[in-house]
């Protein structure tokens, strides 16, 4: 089975200049947890609902004042719609991502493939050796994606109090808030 057979084709997107509030609203409206970020028609990053939540909790500004570019993941792990599903499973497992953008040979977004897409289409292999997407394959991928990072993401820098929130944000030596 190919990636194009399972991917979600109608995908909401945003730009690096979109605010986190706008991105969060788009996710709410589309019932999704990720938005590919496009610039000049190409995927330049991804932003997740978790990215938005952590930024809202740790930055000294409201989600209406924070641009997606400040929190987006610029490391894009994309796959081709013509590839076999095993290629996407490998990317998800190795990179510990739950969703991958699907781009064509011109780097144009064609859709997104998520673990949800895979789980909902997986089949039992009991008595069916020819299953193209097995529960076992999907669960092995989910297991790899769900592993904790070897090291927690912590910076070395000073903590400062966020106004009115009673929590601290960490500032890295480069001056970027975490």
Buried (B, 14 or more C-beta within 10 A) or exposed (E): EBBBEBBBEEBBBBBBEBBBBBBBEBBEEBEBBBBBBBEEEBBBBBBBBEBBEBBBEBBBBEBEEBBBBBBBBEEBBBBBBEBBBBBBBBBBBEEEBBBBBBBEEEEEBBBBBBBEBBBEBBEEBEEEEEBBBBBEBBEEBBEBBEEEEEEEEEBEBEEEEBEEEEEEBBBEEEEEBB
